[in-house]
Amino acid sequence: MTEETEEQQPKFKLGRFQIRLSESILIAALPVFAYLFTYVYQAGYFGAFELPLQLISVTMIDVFNIGGKIVLVVAALFLFINGILKTISSNKGKINSSIEYRVYVMIIITILMIPAFILTESSWKWIYFTGLISMFLLILFAPPLFTKKFTGSYLQKMELLDQAPTRPMPQEPLFQKADEFLGKDLTYFLTTLAFALILSYTAGRAAAQYQEIYYVANTSPESVVFFISNEKLISAPFDRNTKLVEPRVFVRDITNLPDLKLQLSNLGKLTLDKSSLTPTPVPTPLPTSTPIPTHTISPQPTPTS
């Protein structure tokens, strides 16, 4: 009974070794991943205003509010993708291999475009990315409709185009090598983790780019609040007219600010004023040789007769 239970547990193969990872371990590790995603999210937010990463402090509220959302989004996305892949795998032989390959490629392209879509501020981004997706769909699925090199049905011409000699490809793709060394499960897990980290950082930068409502502290000068907890306040002076944030940070202990007042204001999208950054002074090069001393020659007096 014990042996059967062990065999049913997911195995992560690493070279000659086998790492058994049960679902209970994955569930127990979710708080760790939520904390990690929250930290990376805040790193993206701080990075948009070039705030020191040493000032990041992750609270339990942030873990539930930010990390929990990212875990749910990533889990839902990859459960959906996994469902598509399982549907294709269960219908092996029924679905054309050329169609199957193109579906895989479109899934990868769509996933890679998600961070760029989030960070794009243009109001036309839906049109841009719809056009890109349409272009990739045309590249993958349109050639059999226009080719005159082969004859037959659409799927037959697609298979013939795939079999036609093209540029030499690597004998073993990167993912195939990773599957052989790490195992398919561990490769899938690490890929998911890498995507989740990229998505967390991208979401943090996007939150900073699109945020318009901030708390304003009654400091001197007044400053916009980027982070607040029950212990400290992180803010920076800004200009309401130009919507530029100065490249200096106020870190204050809230317990020492009894008169602190925060006002919620719609400031619009703020950006860092990089024009006021102090350039690094360049030292003046020392002379490599001793200059020749100069002597002033005074005119000789004219002798009188």
GUMIZA-971721 format. One record per residue: x, y, z of N, C-alpha, C in turn; residue number from 1. Coordinates in steps of 0.2 Angstrom, whole numbers, plus 5000, padded with zeros to 4 digits. Example, Ala and Ser with C-alpha at 12.3 -4.5 7.8 and 13.67 -1.06 7.14 Angstrom:
<atoms>
ATOM   n.u   n.v   n.w  ca.u  ca.v  ca.w   c.u   c.v   c.w    n
ATOM  5066  4972  5039  5062  4978  5039  5066  4984  5039    1
ATOM  5064  4989  5035  5068  4995  5036  5064  5000  5039    2
</atoms>
This chain:
<atoms>
ATOM   n.u   n.v   n.w  ca.u  ca.v  ca.w   c.u   c.v   c.w    n
ATOM  5004  4994  5000  5000  5000  5000  5004  5006  5000    1
ATOM  5010  5006  5004  5014  5012  5004  5018  5013  4998    2
ATOM  5020  5007  4994  5023  5008  4988  5019  5011  4983    3
ATOM  5012  5009  4983  5008  5012  4978  5007  5019  4979    4
ATOM  5006  5021  4985  5005  5028  4987  5011  5032  4985    5
ATOM  5017  5030  4986  5023  5033  4984  5024  5034  4976    6
ATOM  5021  5029  4973  5022  5029  4965  5017  5034  4962    7
ATOM  5011  5035  4966  5006  5040  4964  5008  5047  4965    8
ATOM  5013  5049  4969  5015  5055  4970  5019  5058  4964    9
ATOM  5019  5065  4963  5022  5068  4957  5030  5067  4958   10
ATOM  5034  5065  4953  5041  5065  4954  5044  5070  4949   11
ATOM  5049  5073  4952  5053  5078  4949  5060  5075  4948   12
ATOM  5062  5073  4942  5068  5070  4941  5074  5075  4940   13
ATOM  5079  5074  4943  5085  5079  4942  5091  5074  4941   14
ATOM  5093  5074  4934  5098  5069  4932  5097  5062  4934   15
ATOM  5101  5059  4938  5100  5052  4941  5095  5052  4947   16
ATOM  5094  5058  4950  5090  5058  4956  5083  5059  4954   17
ATOM  5078  5057  4959  5071  5058  4959  5069  5062  4965   18
ATOM  5066  5068  4964  5063  5072  4970  5056  5071  4970   19
ATOM  5053  5068  4975  5046  5067  4976  5043  5073  4979   20
ATOM  5038  5076  4976  5035  5082  4978  5027  5081  4978   21
ATOM  5025  5080  4984  5017  5079  4984  5014  5085  4984   22
ATOM  5007  5085  4983  5003  5091  4982  5003  5094  4989   23
ATOM  5003  5091  4995  5003  5094  5001  5009  5099  5002   24
ATOM  5015  5097  4999  5021  5101  5000  5020  5107  4995   25
ATOM  5017  5106  4990  5016  5112  4985  5011  5117  4989   26
ATOM  5006  5114  4992  5001  5119  4995  5004  5122  5001   27
ATOM  5008  5119  5005  5012  5122  5011  5017  5127  5008   28
ATOM  5019  5126  5002  5024  5131  5000  5021  5138  4997   29
ATOM  5014  5138  4996  5011  5143  4993  5012  5150  4997   30
ATOM  5012  5150  5004  5014  5156  5007  5021  5159  5005   31
ATOM  5025  5154  5004  5032  5156  5002  5032  5160  4996   32
ATOM  5029  5157  4991  5028  5160  4984  5024  5166  4984   33
ATOM  5019  5167  4988  5015  5173  4989  5020  5178  4992   34
ATOM  5024  5177  4996  5029  5182  4999  5034  5184  4994   35
ATOM  5036  5179  4990  5041  5181  4985  5038  5185  4979   36
ATOM  5032  5183  4977  5029  5187  4972  5027  5194  4975   37
ATOM  5025  5195  4981  5024  5202  4984  5030  5206  4984   38
ATOM  5036  5203  4986  5042  5207  4986  5044  5209  4979   39
ATOM  5043  5204  4974  5045  5206  4967  5040  5211  4964   40
ATOM  5034  5211  4966  5029  5216  4964  5031  5223  4967   41
ATOM  5033  5223  4973  5035  5230  4976  5042  5232  4973   42
ATOM  5046  5227  4971  5052  5229  4968  5051  5233  4961   43
ATOM  5046  5230  4958  5044  5233  4951  5041  5240  4953   44
ATOM  5037  5241  4958  5034  5247  4960  5039  5252  4962   45
ATOM  5044  5250  4966  5049  5255  4968  5054  5256  4962   46
ATOM  5055  5252  4958  5059  5253  4952  5057  5258  4948   47
ATOM  5050  5259  4947  5047  5264  4943  5049  5271  4945   48
ATOM  5050  5272  4951  5052  5278  4954  5059  5278  4956   49
ATOM  5063  5273  4955  5070  5272  4957  5071  5273  4965   50
ATOM  5066  5270  4968  5067  5270  4976  5072  5265  4978   51
ATOM  5075  5265  4983  5080  5260  4985  5076  5254  4987   52
ATOM  5078  5248  4985  5075  5242  4986  5076  5240  4993   53
ATOM  5081  5243  4997  5082  5241  5004  5076  5244  5008   54
ATOM  5072  5248  5005  5067  5251  5009  5060  5246  5009   55
ATOM  5061  5241  5005  5055  5237  5004  5054  5233  5010   56
ATOM  5048  5233  5013  5046  5229  5018  5039  5226  5017   57
ATOM  5039  5219  5017  5033  5215  5015  5029  5214  5022   58
ATOM  5022  5216  5022  5018  5215  5027  5013  5209  5026   59
ATOM  5010  5206  5031  5006  5201  5030  5000  5203  5025   60
ATOM  4997  5209  5026  4992  5211  5022  4994  5212  5015   61
ATOM  5000  5214  5014  5002  5214  5007  5003  5207  5004   62
ATOM  5005  5202  5008  5005  5195  5005  4999  5192  5003   63
ATOM  4993  5194  5007  4987  5192  5006  4984  5195  5000   64
ATOM  4985  5202  5000  4982  5206  4995  4985  5206  4988   65
ATOM  4992  5206  4988  4996  5206  4982  4998  5199  4980   66
ATOM  5001  5196  4984  5004  5189  4982  4998  5184  4981   67
ATOM  4993  5184  4985  4987  5180  4984  4984  5181  4977   68
ATOM  4983  5187  4975  4980  5188  4968  4985  5186  4963   69
ATOM  4991  5187  4964  4996  5184  4958  4996  5176  4958   70
ATOM  4996  5173  4964  4995  5166  4964  4989  5164  4960   71
ATOM  4983  5167  4962  4977  5165  4959  4977  5166  4951   72
ATOM  4980  5172  4949  4980  5173  4942  4984  5168  4938   73
ATOM  4990  5167  4941  4995  5162  4938  4992  5155  4938   74
ATOM  4989  5153  4943  4986  5146  4944  4980  5146  4939   75
ATOM  4976  5151  4938  4970  5150  4933  4973  5150  4926   76
ATOM  4978  5154  4925  4981  5154  4918  4984  5148  4916   77
ATOM  4988  5145  4920  4991  5139  4918  4986  5132  4919   78
ATOM  4981  5133  4923  4976  5128  4923  4972  5128  4916   79
ATOM  4971  5134  4914  4968  5134  4907  4972  5131  4902   80
ATOM  4979  5133  4902  4983  5131  4897  4984  5123  4898   81
ATOM  4985  5121  4904  4986  5114  4905  4980  5110  4902   82
ATOM  4974  5113  4903  4968  5110  4900  4968  5109  4893   83
ATOM  4971  5114  4889  4971  5114  4882  4976  5109  4880   84
ATOM  4982  5108  4884  4987  5103  4882  4985  5096  4883   85
ATOM  4981  5095  4889  4978  5089  4890  4973  5087  4885   86
ATOM  4969  5091  4883  4964  5090  4877  4968  5088  4871   87
ATOM  4973  5091  4869  4977  5089  4863  4980  5083  4864   88
ATOM  4983  5081  4870  4986  5075  4872  4982  5069  4872   89
ATOM  4976  5070  4874  4971  5065  4874  4968  5063  4868   90
ATOM  4968  5068  4863  4966  5067  4856  4972  5066  4851   91
ATOM  4977  5063  4854  4983  5062  4850  4981  5057  4844   92
ATOM  4983  5059  4838  4981  5055  4832  4975  5058  4829   93
ATOM  4970  5061  4833  4964  5064  4830  4965  5071  4828   94
ATOM  4970  5075  4831  4972  5082  4829  4978  5081  4825   95
ATOM  4978  5085  4820  4984  5085  4815  4990  5088  4819   96
ATOM  4995  5084  4818  5002  5086  4821  5004  5093  4820   97
ATOM  5002  5096  4813  5004  5102  4811  5000  5108  4815   98
ATOM  4994  5106  4816  4989  5111  4820  4991  5111  4827   99
ATOM  4993  5105  4830  4995  5104  4837  5001  5109  4838  100
ATOM  5006  5108  4833  5012  5112  4834  5011  5120  4834  101
ATOM  5006  5122  4829  5005  5129  4829  5001  5131  4835  102
ATOM  4997  5127  4838  4993  5129  4844  4998  5130  4850  103
ATOM  5003  5126  4850  5009  5127  4855  5012  5133  4854  104
ATOM  5014  5135  4848  5018  5141  4847  5013  5147  4848  105
ATOM  5007  5147  4847  5003  5153  4848  5002  5154  4856  106
ATOM  5002  5148  4860  5001  5149  4867  5007  5152  4870  107
ATOM  5013  5150  4867  5020  5153  4870  5020  5161  4868  108
ATOM  5018  5162  4862  5018  5169  4859  5014  5174  4864  109
ATOM  5008  5171  4865  5003  5175  4869  5005  5176  4876  110
ATOM  5008  5171  4879  5011  5172  4886  5016  5177  4886  111
ATOM  5021  5177  4881  5026  5181  4881  5024  5188  4880  112
ATOM  5018  5189  4877  5016  5196  4875  5012  5199  4881  113
ATOM  5010  5195  4886  5006  5198  4892  5010  5203  4895  114
ATOM  5016  5203  4898  5020  5208  4901  5020  5214  4897  115
ATOM  5022  5214  4890  5022  5220  4886  5016  5223  4886  116
ATOM  5010  5219  4885  5004  5222  4885  5002  5226  4891  117
ATOM  5004  5223  4897  5002  5227  4903  5006  5233  4904  118
ATOM  5012  5234  4902  5016  5240  4902  5015  5245  4897  119
ATOM  5012  5243  4892  5010  5248  4887  5005  5253  4889  120
ATOM  5006  5259  4889  5002  5265  4891  4997  5267  4886  121
ATOM  4998  5266  4879  4994  5269  4874  4987  5266  4874  122
ATOM  4982  5271  4873  4975  5269  4872  4974  5264  4866  123
ATOM  4979  5264  4862  4978  5260  4856  4981  5253  4857  124
ATOM  4983  5251  4863  4987  5245  4864  4982  5239  4862  125
ATOM  4976  5239  4863  4972  5233  4861  4972  5232  4853  126
ATOM  4972  5238  4849  4973  5237  4842  4980  5234  4840  127
ATOM  4985  5237  4844  4992  5235  4842  4993  5227  4843  128
ATOM  4991  5225  4849  4992  5218  4851  4987  5213  4847  129
ATOM  4981  5216  4845  4977  5212  4841  4980  5211  4834  130
ATOM  4983  5217  4832  4986  5216  4825  4992  5211  4825  131
ATOM  4996  5211  4831  5002  5207  4832  4999  5199  4832  132
ATOM  4994  5198  4836  4992  5191  4836  4989  5189  4829  133
ATOM  4986  5194  4826  4983  5192  4819  4989  5191  4814  134
ATOM  4994  5195  4815  5000  5194  4810  5003  5187  4812  135
ATOM  5004  5185  4818  5007  5178  4819  5002  5172  4817  136
ATOM  4996  5174  4818  4991  5169  4815  4991  5168  4808  137
ATOM  4992  5173  4804  4993  5173  4797  5000  5169  4795  138
ATOM  5005  5171  4799  5011  5168  4797  5011  5160  4798  139
ATOM  5007  5158  4803  5007  5151  4805  5002  5147  4801  140
ATOM  4996  5150  4799  4991  5147  4796  4989  5148  4789  141
ATOM  4992  5154  4787  4990  5156  4780  4994  5153  4774  142
ATOM  5000  5151  4775  5004  5149  4769  5001  5143  4766  143
ATOM  4997  5138  4769  4994  5133  4765  4989  5136  4760  144
ATOM  4986  5141  4762  4980  5144  4757  4983  5147  4751  145
ATOM  4989  5150  4751  4992  5153  4746  4998  5150  4742  146
ATOM  5000  5144  4745  5006  5141  4741  5003  5137  4735  147
ATOM  5008  5138  4730  5007  5134  4723  5012  5128  4722  148
ATOM  5016  5128  4727  5021  5122  4727  5018  5115  4728  149
ATOM  5013  5115  4732  5010  5108  4733  5002  5109  4732  150
ATOM  4999  5103  4731  4992  5102  4729  4989  5098  4735  151
ATOM  4983  5098  4735  4979  5094  4740  4975  5098  4745  152
ATOM  4972  5095  4750  4968  5099  4755  4972  5104  4759  153
ATOM  4969  5108  4763  4973  5113  4767  4978  5109  4772  154
ATOM  4975  5104  4775  4980  5100  4780  4985  5097  4777  155
ATOM  4984  5094  4771  4989  5091  4767  4995  5095  4765  156
ATOM  4993  5101  4762  4998  5106  4761  5002  5109  4767  157
ATOM  4998  5109  4772  5002  5112  4778  5007  5106  4780  158
ATOM  5005  5100  4780  5010  5095  4782  5016  5095  4777  159
ATOM  5014  5096  4771  5020  5096  4766  5024  5102  4767  160
ATOM  5021  5107  4768  5026  5113  4770  5030  5112  4776  161
ATOM  5027  5109  4781  5031  5107  4787  5037  5102  4785  162
ATOM  5036  5098  4781  5041  5093  4779  5046  5096  4774  163
ATOM  5044  5101  4771  5049  5104  4766  5056  5106  4769  164
ATOM  5061  5105  4766  5068  5107  4769  5068  5115  4770  165
ATOM  5070  5117  4776  5071  5124  4778  5078  5125  4781  166
ATOM  5079  5130  4784  5085  5131  4788  5086  5126  4793  167
ATOM  5092  5124  4794  5094  5119  4799  5092  5121  4806  168
ATOM  5089  5117  4809  5087  5118  4816  5091  5114  4821  169
ATOM  5092  5116  4827  5096  5112  4832  5093  5105  4833  170
ATOM  5098  5101  4834  5096  5094  4835  5092  5093  4841  171
ATOM  5093  5096  4846  5089  5096  4853  5088  5103  4855  172
ATOM  5081  5105  4854  5079  5111  4857  5080  5112  4864  173
ATOM  5080  5118  4867  5082  5119  4874  5077  5116  4878  174
ATOM  5071  5116  4877  5066  5113  4881  5066  5105  4881  175
ATOM  5068  5102  4876  5070  5095  4876  5075  5093  4880  176
ATOM  5081  5097  4880  5087  5096  4884  5085  5097  4892  177
ATOM  5081  5102  4893  5078  5103  4900  5074  5097  4902  178
ATOM  5070  5095  4898  5065  5089  4900  5070  5083  4901  179
ATOM  5075  5082  4897  5079  5076  4898  5083  5076  4905  180
ATOM  5085  5083  4907  5089  5083  4913  5085  5084  4919  181
ATOM  5080  5089  4919  5076  5090  4925  5070  5086  4925  182
ATOM  5068  5083  4920  5061  5080  4920  5056  5085  4918  183
ATOM  5050  5083  4915  5045  5087  4912  5042  5091  4917  184
ATOM  5040  5088  4923  5037  5091  4929  5041  5097  4931  185
ATOM  5047  5096  4933  5051  5101  4936  5052  5107  4931  186
ATOM  5053  5105  4924  5054  5110  4919  5047  5114  4919  187
ATOM  5042  5111  4919  5035  5115  4919  5035  5119  4925  188
ATOM  5037  5117  4931  5036  5120  4937  5041  5127  4937  189
ATOM  5047  5126  4935  5052  5131  4934  5050  5136  4929  190
ATOM  5047  5134  4924  5044  5139  4919  5039  5143  4921  191
ATOM  5034  5140  4925  5028  5143  4928  5031  5148  4933  192
ATOM  5036  5146  4937  5039  5151  4942  5042  5157  4939  193
ATOM  5046  5156  4934  5049  5161  4930  5044  5166  4927  194
ATOM  5039  5163  4924  5033  5168  4922  5030  5172  4927  195
ATOM  5029  5168  4933  5025  5172  4938  5030  5177  4941  196
ATOM  5036  5177  4941  5041  5182  4944  5041  5188  4939  197
ATOM  5041  5186  4932  5041  5192  4927  5034  5195  4928  198
ATOM  5029  5191  4928  5022  5195  4929  5021  5199  4935  199
ATOM  5024  5197  4941  5024  5201  4947  5028  5207  4946  200
ATOM  5034  5207  4943  5038  5213  4942  5034  5218  4937  201
ATOM  5031  5215  4932  5028  5219  4927  5022  5222  4930  202
ATOM  5018  5219  4934  5012  5221  4937  5014  5227  4942  203
ATOM  5020  5226  4946  5022  5232  4950  5023  5238  4946  204
ATOM  5027  5238  4941  5029  5243  4937  5022  5246  4934  205
ATOM  5018  5242  4931  5012  5245  4928  5008  5248  4934  206
ATOM  5007  5246  4940  5004  5249  4945  5006  5256  4946  207
ATOM  5013  5257  4946  5016  5264  4947  5015  5268  4941  208
ATOM  5015  5265  4935  5014  5269  4929  5006  5272  4928  209
ATOM  5002  5268  4930  4995  5269  4929  4991  5273  4935  210
ATOM  4995  5273  4941  4992  5275  4947  4991  5283  4946  211
ATOM  4985  5285  4949  4983  5292  4948  4981  5295  4955  212
ATOM  4979  5291  4960  4976  5293  4966  4982  5291  4971  213
ATOM  4984  5296  4975  4989  5295  4980  4987  5298  4986  214
ATOM  4991  5296  4992  4990  5300  4998  4996  5305  4998  215
ATOM  4994  5311  5000  4999  5317  5001  5000  5319  5008  216
ATOM  5006  5319  5010  5008  5320  5017  5009  5327  5018  217
ATOM  5007  5330  5024  5008  5337  5025  5015  5338  5028  218
ATOM  5020  5336  5024  5027  5337  5026  5029  5344  5023  219
ATOM  5035  5346  5024  5038  5352  5022  5044  5351  5018  220
ATOM  5044  5351  5011  5038  5352  5007  5034  5346  5007  221
ATOM  5027  5347  5004  5023  5342  5004  5025  5336  4999  222
ATOM  5024  5330  5001  5027  5324  4998  5021  5319  4996  223
ATOM  5022  5315  4991  5018  5310  4989  5020  5303  4992  224
ATOM  5015  5300  4995  5017  5294  4999  5017  5288  4994  225
ATOM  5022  5284  4994  5023  5278  4990  5022  5272  4995  226
ATOM  5023  5272  5001  5023  5266  5005  5021  5269  5012  227
ATOM  5017  5265  5016  5015  5267  5023  5014  5260  5027  228
ATOM  5016  5260  5033  5014  5254  5037  5013  5257  5044  229
ATOM  5013  5253  5049  5011  5255  5056  5018  5258  5059  230
ATOM  5023  5258  5055  5030  5260  5058  5033  5265  5054  231
ATOM  5033  5265  5047  5036  5270  5044  5032  5273  5038  232
ATOM  5035  5278  5035  5031  5282  5029  5037  5283  5024  233
ATOM  5036  5281  5018  5041  5283  5013  5037  5287  5008  234
ATOM  5040  5293  5007  5037  5298  5002  5042  5302  4999  235
ATOM  5040  5306  4994  5045  5310  4990  5042  5316  4988  236
ATOM  5045  5322  4988  5042  5328  4986  5041  5328  4978  237
ATOM  5036  5332  4976  5034  5332  4969  5031  5339  4968  238
ATOM  5030  5340  4961  5027  5346  4959  5020  5344  4956  239
ATOM  5015  5348  4958  5008  5346  4956  5007  5348  4949  240
ATOM  5010  5353  4947  5009  5356  4940  5012  5352  4935  241
ATOM  5019  5350  4936  5022  5346  4931  5021  5339  4932  242
ATOM  5019  5337  4938  5018  5329  4940  5024  5326  4939  243
ATOM  5029  5329  4942  5036  5326  4942  5038  5325  4949  244
ATOM  5041  5319  4951  5043  5317  4957  5050  5319  4958  245
ATOM  5053  5322  4963  5060  5323  4964  5063  5317  4966  246
ATOM  5070  5316  4964  5073  5310  4965  5077  5310  4972  247
ATOM  5073  5311  4977  5075  5311  4984  5069  5308  4988  248
ATOM  5071  5304  4994  5066  5300  4997  5066  5302  5005  249
ATOM  5060  5303  5007  5059  5304  5014  5057  5298  5018  250
ATOM  5060  5295  5023  5059  5289  5026  5058  5292  5034  251
ATOM  5052  5292  5036  5050  5294  5043  5047  5289  5047  252
ATOM  5048  5290  5053  5045  5285  5058  5038  5288  5060  253
ATOM  5033  5285  5059  5026  5287  5060  5025  5289  5068  254
ATOM  5028  5285  5072  5027  5286  5079  5030  5293  5081  255
ATOM  5035  5296  5078  5037  5302  5079  5034  5308  5075  256
ATOM  5028  5307  5072  5025  5312  5068  5018  5312  5071  257
ATOM  5017  5315  5077  5010  5315  5079  5005  5320  5075  258
ATOM  5008  5325  5072  5004  5329  5068  5003  5327  5060  259
ATOM  5005  5321  5059  5005  5319  5052  4998  5319  5049  260
ATOM  4997  5321  5044  4990  5321  5040  4991  5319  5033  261
ATOM  4987  5314  5031  4987  5311  5024  4980  5313  5021  262
ATOM  4981  5316  5015  4975  5318  5011  4975  5314  5004  263
ATOM  4970  5311  5003  4969  5307  4997  4967  5312  4991  264
ATOM  4972  5312  4986  4971  5316  4981  4972  5313  4974  265
ATOM  4968  5315  4969  4969  5313  4962  4975  5317  4959  266
ATOM  4981  5315  4959  4986  5319  4956  4988  5317  4949  267
ATOM  4985  5312  4946  4986  5310  4939  4993  5306  4939  268
ATOM  4995  5304  4933  5001  5299  4933  5007  5303  4934  269
ATOM  5011  5301  4939  5017  5304  4941  5023  5300  4938  270
ATOM  5028  5304  4936  5034  5301  4934  5040  5304  4937  271
ATOM  5046  5301  4937  5052  5303  4940  5055  5309  4936  272
ATOM  5057  5314  4940  5061  5320  4936  5068  5318  4936  273
ATOM  5070  5315  4930  5077  5313  4929  5081  5318  4927  274
ATOM  5078  5324  4925  5082  5330  4923  5086  5333  4929  275
ATOM  5083  5332  4935  5086  5335  4941  5091  5330  4944  276
ATOM  5093  5325  4941  5098  5320  4944  5104  5323  4944  277
ATOM  5108  5323  4949  5115  5326  4949  5120  5321  4946  278
ATOM  5123  5324  4941  5128  5320  4937  5134  5318  4941  279
ATOM  5137  5313  4940  5143  5311  4944  5149  5315  4942  280
ATOM  5152  5319  4946  5158  5323  4945  5163  5319  4942  281
ATOM  5166  5322  4936  5172  5319  4933  5178  5322  4935  282
ATOM  5183  5319  4938  5189  5322  4941  5193  5324  4935  283
ATOM  5196  5330  4937  5201  5333  4932  5207  5329  4931  284
ATOM  5209  5327  4925  5215  5323  4925  5222  5327  4926  285
ATOM  5226  5324  4930  5232  5327  4932  5237  5327  4926  286
ATOM  5241  5333  4926  5246  5333  4920  5251  5327  4921  287
ATOM  5253  5324  4915  5258  5319  4915  5265  5321  4915  288
ATOM  5267  5327  4914  5273  5330  4914  5274  5336  4917  289
ATOM  5280  5338  4920  5281  5344  4923  5281  5350  4918  290
ATOM  5277  5355  4919  5278  5360  4914  5284  5364  4914  291
ATOM  5287  5366  4909  5293  5370  4909  5292  5377  4912  292
ATOM  5296  5379  4917  5295  5386  4920  5296  5391  4915  293
ATOM  5292  5396  4915  5293  5402  4910  5296  5408  4914  294
ATOM  5300  5412  4911  5303  5418  4914  5302  5424  4910  295
ATOM  5300  5429  4914  5298  5435  4910  5305  5439  4909  296
ATOM  5306  5441  4903  5312  5445  4902  5310  5452  4901  297
ATOM  5313  5456  4906  5312  5463  4906  5316  5467  4901  298
ATOM  5314  5472  4898  5318  5476  4893  5324  5479  4896  299
ATOM  5330  5479  4893  5336  5482  4895  5335  5490  4894  300
ATOM  5338  5494  4899  5337  5501  4899  5342  5504  4893  301
ATOM  5340  5508  4890  5344  5511  4884  5350  5516  4887  302
ATOM  5356  5514  4886  5361  5519  4889  5361  5526  4886  303
ATOM  5362  5531  4890  5362  5538  4888  5369  5540  4887  304
ATOM  5370  5544  4882  5377  5547  4880  5378  5553  4884  305
</atoms>
